[in-house]
Amino acid sequence: MPLPSDLPIVDHHCHLSPTGEGIGAARRFAAAGGTHLLLATQNYAGTVPRRIEDYRDQFDTTFRLAQSIRTEVGVDVRCVVAPYPIDLVHAAPVIGVDAALALQREAADLAGRFVREGLAVALGEVGTPHFPVDEPIRLACDLALDHAFAVARDAGCPAVVHSADLDASGYRELAARAARAGLPAHRVVKHYARSLVPRDDRHGVAPSFLARRDLVNAVLSEEGPWFLETDFLDDPSRPGAVLDLATVPRRALALAGRDAESAERLRIPFVESFETVYGWRPELPRPRSR
């Protein structure tokens, strides 16, 4: 059974690099049936950013790569930019905790400008380390996240959060932190979600589930908002990590082959959740008139 002809196929979170597969990976995604990508920025230089110019170059690279994919492949690519929270952890021993925090805040402000100028659709990844750190650094990361939430509030966009995997209490705490910054919970996305927490226990936060087969099958009956992602890293030293970029369209096609109801449930991560969280719908291009 084919997918509905009007259904976009969206990978909510991936990384691509000019020094990795880049456009080639996007071609594989499109060949598998994918139509839309949310492209999250990453450190392309291989060194920890120490100046705001480093982040400006990084965000510009992400935007140019997205433009190239749109033009050369025909996939609709939307950018997600922000200073990676682990940058603060690595920069602090070099430039000091206070300077590293100040840089994170300035880079978040820059990401907000990208959103307001229509160059990006969300701030991300923002968040906290997924491993233990010293208390001064943990506190600085919390302050950086608070600032990023305030920037997302002012820019009117979602914040895509990097953190350890969350249980019900983690979702509650994340929603409360966003609320203190004035950012509605429905504008917060937990990227790289690997645990199925009931909708009511997510406190309005939208999980972006890693598109493993078992997890996709488990979440398909869940009400939204929720998304599917590969977190493809485009790292030549880790080919296919975290999941291959063609995974989401392959999962969608497999579900369509199961039954029509399963295919229709995919409107939750590919259409309806975008309306709720982002305020717009991924749409397929209209056929050209002859």
C-alpha positions in Angstrom: 0.0 0.0 0.0 1.5 3.4 -1.0 1.8 6.3 1.3 -0.9 9.0 1.0 0.0 11.2 -2.0 -0.2 14.4 0.1 1.9 13.2 3.0 5.3 14.8 3.5 8.0 12.6 5.0 10.0 14.6 7.5 13.2 13.9 9.5 12.9 16.3 12.4 16.6 16.4 13.4 19.7 15.6 11.4 23.2 17.0 10.8 25.0 17.3 7.5 28.5 18.5 6.8 30.4 19.9 3.8 33.2 17.5 4.7 30.9 14.5 5.1 28.3 13.1 2.8 26.5 16.4 2.8 24.3 16.7 -0.3 24.9 13.0 -1.2 23.2 12.0 2.0 20.3 14.3 1.2 20.0 12.6 -2.2 19.7 9.2 -0.5 17.0 10.6 1.8 15.1 11.9 -1.2 15.5 8.6 -3.1 14.0 6.8 -0.2 11.0 9.0 -0.3 12.0 11.8 2.1 10.7 15.3 1.4 11.7 17.6 4.3 14.7 17.9 6.7 15.3 20.0 9.7 19.0 20.6 9.6 20.6 21.2 12.9 23.9 23.1 12.9 27.1 21.6 14.2 30.7 22.4 14.8 32.3 22.1 11.3 35.7 23.4 12.3 36.6 20.7 14.8 37.8 23.1 17.4 35.7 24.6 20.3 34.2 28.0 19.4 35.8 30.8 21.4 34.5 33.8 19.6 31.1 34.9 18.3 32.6 35.0 14.8 33.1 31.2 15.1 29.4 30.7 15.6 28.5 33.2 12.8 30.6 31.1 10.4 29.0 27.9 11.7 25.4 29.1 11.3 26.2 30.6 7.8 27.7 27.2 6.8 24.5 25.5 7.9 22.3 27.9 5.9 24.4 27.7 2.8 24.3 23.9 2.9 20.5 24.0 3.3 20.3 26.2 0.3 22.4 23.9 -1.8 20.3 20.9 -0.9 17.1 22.7 -1.8 18.5 23.7 -5.1 20.3 20.5 -6.1 18.1 17.8 -4.5 14.7 19.4 -4.2 14.3 18.5 -0.5 12.7 21.2 1.7 15.4 22.0 4.3 14.8 24.2 7.4 17.7 25.3 9.6 17.9 24.9 13.4 20.8 26.9 14.9 22.1 27.6 18.4 25.4 27.1 20.3 25.7 23.5 21.3 25.5 23.3 25.1 28.6 21.0 25.3 30.6 23.8 23.8 30.4 25.5 27.2 31.8 22.5 28.9 34.8 22.3 26.6 35.3 26.1 26.4 35.2 26.8 30.2 38.6 25.2 31.0 40.2 27.3 28.2 38.5 30.8 28.5 36.9 30.5 31.9 33.3 29.6 33.0 32.1 33.2 32.9 33.5 33.9 29.4 32.1 30.6 28.1 28.6 31.4 29.5 28.8 34.9 28.0 29.7 33.4 24.6 26.8 30.9 24.8 24.4 33.8 25.5 25.7 35.9 22.7 25.5 33.0 20.3 21.9 32.3 21.3 21.2 35.9 20.6 22.7 35.4 17.1 20.6 32.3 16.6 17.5 34.4 17.5 18.4 36.9 14.8 18.6 34.0 12.3 15.1 33.0 13.2 13.7 36.6 13.0 15.3 37.0 9.6 13.7 33.8 8.3 17.0 31.9 8.0 16.1 29.4 10.7 12.9 28.0 12.3 14.1 27.1 15.8 16.9 27.4 18.3 18.8 24.2 18.7 20.4 22.3 20.1 20.2 24.1 23.4 20.2 22.4 26.8 22.4 20.7 29.3 25.2 18.1 29.4 24.1 14.5 29.2 27.0 13.5 31.5 28.1 14.7 35.0 30.0 17.9 35.1 31.4 20.1 37.9 28.9 22.2 39.8 30.1 25.6 38.4 29.8 24.4 34.9 26.4 22.8 35.6 25.1 26.1 36.9 26.5 27.9 33.9 24.8 25.5 31.5 21.5 26.0 33.4 21.8 29.8 33.0 22.7 29.4 29.3 19.5 27.3 28.8 17.4 29.9 30.6 18.7 32.5 28.3 18.1 30.4 25.2 14.5 29.8 26.3 14.1 33.6 26.6 15.5 34.1 23.1 13.1 31.5 21.7 10.3 33.2 23.5 11.2 36.6 22.0 11.8 35.1 18.5 8.5 33.2 18.6 10.0 29.9 17.8 10.6 26.5 19.4 13.7 25.5 21.4 15.1 22.1 20.5 16.7 20.6 23.7 19.7 18.4 24.1 19.8 16.6 27.4 19.9 13.2 29.0 16.9 11.1 28.2 13.8 12.2 30.2 11.3 10.4 32.4 8.1 12.0 33.6 9.8 14.1 36.3 12.4 15.3 33.7 9.6 16.5 31.3 7.9 18.2 34.2 11.1 20.0 35.2 11.9 21.0 31.6 8.4 22.4 31.1 8.6 24.4 34.4 12.0 25.8 33.4 10.6 27.0 30.0 7.6 28.5 31.8 9.8 30.5 34.1 11.4 32.0 31.0 8.0 32.7 29.5 8.3 30.0 26.8 5.2 27.9 26.4 5.8 24.1 26.9 4.4 23.4 23.5 7.3 25.3 22.0 9.9 23.0 23.6 11.1 19.9 21.8 13.1 17.1 23.5 15.5 16.0 20.8 16.8 12.4 20.8 13.9 11.0 22.9 14.4 7.3 23.5 11.9 6.5 26.2 8.1 6.4 25.7 6.6 8.7 28.4 2.8 9.0 28.4 1.5 12.2 26.8 0.0 13.5 30.0 3.4 13.1 31.7 5.2 15.1 29.1 3.6 18.3 30.4 3.2 19.8 26.9 6.8 19.2 25.8 7.1 17.5 22.4 9.5 14.5 22.1 11.4 14.0 18.9 11.8 10.2 19.0 14.7 8.4 17.5 13.3 6.5 14.6 14.3 3.0 15.7 11.8 0.4 14.5 10.7 -0.7 17.9 10.2 2.9 19.1 8.3 3.9 16.0 6.0 1.0 16.5 5.5 1.9 20.1 4.8 5.6 19.6 2.5 5.2 16.6 -0.6 5.0 18.8 0.4 8.1 20.8 -1.4 11.4 20.4 0.8 14.3 19.4 2.7 16.4 19.4 5.8 14.2 18.6 8.3 13.9 15.9 10.6 11.3 14.3 14.3 11.9 13.8 17.5 10.1 12.9 20.1 12.5 14.5 22.2 11.5 11.5 25.7 12.9 12.3 27.3 12.8 8.8 30.6 11.8 10.5 32.9 9.8 8.1 34.4 8.1 11.1 31.0 6.9 12.2 29.1 6.0 9.0 25.4 5.8 9.5 25.4 7.1 13.0 23.1 7.7 14.9 20.7 6.4 12.3 21.1 6.5 8.5 19.4 9.5 6.9 17.1 7.2 4.8 15.7 5.7 8.0 12.6 7.9 8.5 11.2 7.4 4.9 11.9 3.7 5.1 10.0 3.4 8.4 7.1 5.4 6.8 7.0 3.1 3.8 7.1 0.0 6.0 4.1 1.3 8.0 2.2 2.1 4.8 2.7 -1.5 3.8 1.1 -2.6 7.0 -2.2 -0.9 6.7 -3.9 2.4 5.7 -4.5 3.4 9.4 -0.8 3.2 10.2 0.0 5.4 7.2 -2.6 7.9 8.3 -1.1 8.0 11.8 2.1 9.4 10.3 0.3 12.7 9.9 0.9 13.3 13.6 4.8 13.6 13.3 4.9 14.9 9.8 2.1 17.5 9.7 0.0 18.0 12.8 2.9 18.3 15.3 4.5 20.9 13.1 1.3 22.9 13.2 1.2 22.7 17.0 4.9 23.3 17.8 6.2 25.4 14.8 3.0 27.0 13.6 3.4 25.9 10.0 2.8 22.7 7.9 5.3 20.9 5.9 3.7 20.7 2.4 4.6 18.9 -0.8 5.2 21.2 -3.8 2.2 21.6 -6.1 2.5 19.6 -9.4 3.6 21.8 -12.3 0.8 22.7 -14.7 1.4 21.6 -18.3 
